[in-house]
Amino acid sequence: MRVLGVDPGLTRCGVGVVEGVAGRPLTMIGVGVVRTPSDADLGHRLVAVEQGIEQWLDEHRPECVAVERVFSQHNVRTVMGTAQASAVAMLCAARRGIPVALHTPSEVKAAVTGSGRADKAQVGAMVTRLLRLSAPPKPADAADALALAICHIWRAPAQNRLQQAVALHTATAPKGRTA
């Protein structure tokens, strides 16, 4: 499975492509950051994020896009920019018919480090180790994007089995009862 991880942001949108399957060594295909100038008009910044993500989709042809689920932060301005960049990533994938998965920061940290409270340095160190890199990807947004892709590769098989079980249960439940 080839997954494009997206750590959404307006100034720095981390992107990383990882290929592999759960239980096997993973391979980093590419990593980078889509940057926009903080003094540019919001509309132009969103277009720049879209163009950057489109380039990554064209170049790497992922089977899935994993995006960090936006969560409430104290700074509303920051969360709005993150949510807007997240929506752009989801739109780019949906336009191409590529499935999108959302993962919370704590899910990603737990999947990659074993602790949902890991800091950026721990995530970077584990991404480096898991992908057999010589150094942690910089900036942290790039490492976070790879961590999202890793998380999705590892979690997708279990999530698919759960969805299939729920669908089977719903299809075979007596009429009027779905629980």
C-alpha positions as CSV (number, residue, x, y, z in Angstrom):
1,M,0.0,0.0,0.0
2,R,1.3,3.5,-0.9
3,V,0.1,6.3,1.4
4,L,0.5,10.0,1.2
5,G,0.5,11.4,4.7
6,V,-0.4,15.1,5.1
7,D,0.3,17.2,8.2
8,P,-1.9,20.1,7.3
9,G,-0.8,23.7,7.8
10,L,-0.9,27.0,5.9
11,T,2.7,28.0,6.4
12,R,4.2,24.5,6.3
13,C,2.1,21.6,5.1
14,G,4.1,18.4,5.7
15,V,3.8,15.7,3.0
16,G,5.3,12.2,3.0
17,V,4.8,9.0,1.0
18,V,5.4,5.6,2.6
19,E,4.9,2.3,0.9
20,G,4.5,-1.1,2.6
21,V,2.2,-3.4,4.5
22,A,1.6,-4.0,8.2
23,G,4.2,-6.4,9.7
24,R,6.8,-5.8,7.0
25,P,9.6,-3.2,6.7
26,L,8.2,0.1,5.3
27,T,9.9,2.3,2.6
28,M,9.9,6.1,2.4
29,I,9.2,7.1,-1.1
30,G,9.4,10.9,-0.6
31,V,9.1,13.6,2.0
32,G,8.8,17.3,1.9
33,V,6.9,20.4,2.9
34,V,4.6,22.6,0.9
35,R,5.3,26.2,2.0
36,T,3.3,29.4,1.7
37,P,4.3,32.9,2.7
38,S,2.6,34.0,5.9
39,D,2.0,37.5,4.5
40,A,0.1,36.3,1.4
41,D,-3.6,36.5,0.9
42,L,-5.4,33.4,2.4
43,G,-6.9,32.5,-1.0
44,H,-3.5,32.5,-2.6
45,R,-2.1,30.4,0.2
46,L,-4.8,27.8,-0.2
47,V,-4.2,27.6,-3.9
48,A,-0.5,27.1,-3.2
49,V,-1.3,24.3,-0.8
50,E,-3.6,22.7,-3.4
51,Q,-1.0,23.0,-6.2
52,G,1.7,21.4,-3.9
53,I,-0.5,18.5,-2.9
54,E,-1.6,18.0,-6.5
55,Q,2.1,17.7,-7.5
56,W,2.7,15.1,-4.8
57,L,-0.4,13.1,-6.0
58,D,0.7,13.3,-9.6
59,E,4.3,12.3,-8.8
60,H,3.7,9.5,-6.3
61,R,0.2,8.1,-7.1
62,P,-0.8,7.0,-3.6
63,E,-3.6,4.5,-3.0
64,C,-4.7,6.5,0.1
65,V,-4.2,9.9,1.7
66,A,-3.9,10.0,5.5
67,V,-4.6,13.5,6.9
68,E,-4.2,14.6,10.5
69,R,-7.6,15.1,12.1
70,V,-7.9,18.7,13.2
71,F,-8.5,19.1,16.9
72,S,-9.4,22.0,19.0
73,Q,-6.5,24.2,20.0
74,H,-6.4,27.3,22.2
75,N,-5.4,29.5,19.2
76,V,-8.5,29.7,17.0
77,R,-6.6,31.4,14.2
78,T,-4.1,28.4,14.1
79,V,-6.8,25.8,14.1
80,M,-8.7,27.6,11.3
81,G,-5.6,27.6,9.0
82,T,-4.9,23.9,9.8
83,A,-8.6,23.0,9.1
84,Q,-8.5,24.9,5.8
85,A,-5.3,23.2,4.7
86,S,-6.8,19.8,5.8
87,A,-9.9,20.4,3.7
88,V,-7.7,21.2,0.7
89,A,-5.8,17.9,1.1
90,M,-9.1,16.0,1.4
91,L,-10.6,17.8,-1.7
92,C,-7.5,17.0,-3.8
93,A,-7.8,13.3,-2.9
94,A,-11.6,13.1,-3.3
95,R,-11.4,14.8,-6.7
96,R,-9.2,11.9,-7.9
97,G,-11.3,9.2,-6.1
98,I,-8.5,8.4,-3.6
99,P,-9.8,7.3,-0.2
100,V,-9.0,9.7,2.7
101,A,-8.4,8.6,6.3
102,L,-8.2,10.9,9.2
103,H,-6.1,10.1,12.3
104,T,-5.8,12.2,15.5
105,P,-2.4,13.3,16.7
106,S,-2.6,10.9,19.6
107,E,-3.5,8.0,17.4
108,V,-0.4,8.7,15.2
109,K,1.9,9.1,18.2
110,A,0.6,5.9,19.8
111,A,1.0,4.0,16.6
112,V,4.5,5.2,15.9
113,T,6.0,5.5,19.4
114,G,3.7,3.4,21.6
115,S,2.6,6.6,23.5
116,G,-0.1,9.0,22.6
117,R,1.7,11.7,24.5
118,A,5.0,11.4,22.7
119,D,6.8,14.7,21.8
120,K,7.9,15.8,18.3
121,A,11.5,14.5,19.0
122,Q,10.3,11.0,19.9
123,V,8.0,10.9,16.8
124,G,10.9,12.0,14.6
125,A,13.3,9.5,16.1
126,M,10.8,6.6,15.6
127,V,10.1,7.6,12.0
128,T,13.8,7.7,11.4
129,R,14.2,4.2,12.9
130,L,11.1,2.6,11.3
131,L,12.0,3.9,7.8
132,R,15.7,3.2,8.3
133,L,16.7,6.8,7.5
134,S,20.1,8.4,8.3
135,A,18.6,11.4,10.1
136,P,15.1,12.6,11.2
137,P,13.3,14.5,8.4
138,K,13.2,18.2,8.9
139,P,11.2,20.2,9.7
140,A,9.0,18.3,12.1
141,D,6.0,18.7,9.8
142,A,7.7,16.4,7.3
143,A,8.4,13.8,9.9
144,D,4.8,14.1,11.1
145,A,3.5,13.5,7.6
146,L,5.5,10.3,7.4
147,A,4.2,9.2,10.8
148,L,0.6,9.7,9.5
149,A,1.4,7.4,6.5
150,I,3.0,4.8,8.8
151,C,0.0,5.0,11.2
152,H,-2.4,4.4,8.4
153,I,-0.6,1.5,6.9
154,W,-0.5,-0.2,10.3
155,R,-4.1,0.7,11.3
156,A,-5.9,0.2,8.0
157,P,-6.1,-3.6,8.0
158,A,-7.8,-3.6,11.4
159,Q,-10.1,-0.8,10.5
160,N,-11.1,-2.6,7.3
161,R,-12.0,-5.8,9.2
162,L,-14.1,-3.8,11.7
163,Q,-16.0,-2.0,8.9
164,Q,-16.6,-5.4,7.2
165,A,-17.9,-6.9,10.4
166,V,-20.2,-4.0,11.0
167,A,-21.5,-4.1,7.4
168,L,-22.1,-7.9,7.7
169,H,-23.9,-7.5,11.0
170,T,-26.0,-4.7,9.6
171,A,-26.9,-6.7,6.5
172,T,-27.9,-9.8,8.5
173,A,-29.7,-8.1,11.4
174,P,-33.5,-8.5,11.5
175,K,-35.4,-5.6,10.0
176,G,-35.8,-2.7,12.4
177,R,-32.7,-3.8,14.4
178,T,-29.2,-2.8,13.6
179,A,-27.6,-3.2,17.0
